[in-house]
Amino acid sequence: MRAWPPGWQNACAAIDTVRSIAEAHDATPAQVSLAWVIAPGDRLGIPVVPIPGTKRAARVEENARATDAALSTTELACLGTLADGVVGARY
């Protein structure tokens, strides 16, 4: 039987939350993540330009549409707390 790493349930819950928010905005989880990174700059009037890496032009266009996902204050707060329960190595 496989031993799951500590915090895996919290990581799965975080993924489900991002997916749920993405569905509500007809967006991808990646777009929601980028919108969350951009949002503080929007509120402060400071441009934030994340530079996600990609090999495909379609992904560049998809990432650019992250600015279309207008996340609510509640959604931003929820996304901001997701990493609190996630533990473990990245890889």
C-alpha positions as CSV (number, residue, x, y, z in Angstrom):
1,M,0.0,0.0,0.0
2,R,1.3,3.4,-0.9
3,A,2.2,5.8,1.9
4,W,0.9,9.3,1.2
5,P,3.1,12.2,2.1
6,P,2.1,14.5,5.0
7,G,-0.4,17.2,3.9
8,W,-1.6,15.5,0.8
9,Q,-5.2,15.9,1.7
10,N,-4.7,19.6,2.2
11,A,-3.0,19.8,-1.2
12,C,-5.9,18.0,-2.8
13,A,-8.4,20.3,-1.1
14,A,-6.4,23.3,-2.4
15,I,-6.5,22.0,-5.9
16,D,-10.2,21.4,-5.7
17,T,-10.8,24.9,-4.5
18,V,-8.8,26.4,-7.4
19,R,-10.7,24.2,-9.9
20,S,-14.0,25.3,-8.4
21,I,-13.1,29.0,-8.7
22,A,-11.9,28.4,-12.2
23,E,-15.2,26.8,-13.2
24,A,-17.1,29.7,-11.7
25,H,-15.1,32.1,-14.0
26,D,-15.1,29.8,-17.1
27,A,-11.3,29.9,-16.7
28,T,-8.5,27.4,-16.2
29,P,-6.8,26.8,-12.9
30,A,-3.7,28.3,-14.3
31,Q,-5.6,31.5,-15.2
32,V,-7.0,31.7,-11.7
33,S,-3.6,31.3,-10.2
34,L,-2.2,34.1,-12.5
35,A,-5.2,36.3,-11.7
36,W,-4.5,35.8,-8.0
37,V,-0.8,36.9,-8.5
38,I,-1.9,39.9,-10.5
39,A,-4.7,41.1,-8.1
40,P,-2.7,42.9,-5.4
41,G,-1.2,45.1,-8.1
42,D,-4.6,45.9,-9.5
43,R,-5.8,47.0,-6.1
44,L,-2.8,49.2,-5.5
45,G,-2.6,50.5,-9.0
46,I,0.8,48.9,-9.5
47,P,1.3,46.7,-12.5
48,V,2.2,43.1,-11.7
49,V,3.4,41.1,-14.7
50,P,4.0,37.4,-14.0
51,I,6.1,35.7,-16.6
52,P,4.9,32.1,-16.7
53,G,7.1,29.8,-18.8
54,T,5.5,27.9,-21.7
55,K,6.5,26.3,-25.0
56,R,3.2,26.8,-26.8
57,A,1.7,30.0,-28.3
58,A,-1.8,28.8,-27.3
59,R,-0.7,28.8,-23.6
60,V,0.7,32.3,-23.9
61,E,-2.7,33.4,-25.2
62,E,-4.5,31.5,-22.4
63,N,-2.2,33.0,-19.8
64,A,-2.9,36.5,-21.1
65,R,-6.6,35.9,-20.6
66,A,-6.0,35.5,-16.9
67,T,-6.7,39.3,-16.6
68,D,-10.3,38.5,-17.6
69,A,-10.9,36.5,-14.4
70,A,-12.2,39.2,-12.0
71,L,-11.8,37.4,-8.7
72,S,-13.9,38.6,-5.8
73,T,-12.4,39.7,-2.5
74,T,-13.7,36.5,-1.0
75,E,-12.1,34.4,-3.7
76,L,-8.8,36.2,-3.3
77,A,-8.9,35.7,0.5
78,C,-9.7,32.0,0.0
79,L,-6.8,31.5,-2.5
80,G,-4.5,33.4,-0.1
81,T,-5.0,30.9,2.6
82,L,-4.7,27.7,0.6
83,A,-1.0,27.1,1.1
84,D,-1.4,27.3,4.9
85,G,-2.2,23.6,5.2
86,V,0.1,22.3,2.4
87,V,3.4,20.9,3.6
88,G,6.2,18.9,2.1
89,A,8.8,19.1,-0.6
90,R,8.0,20.6,-3.9
91,Y,9.3,17.7,-5.9
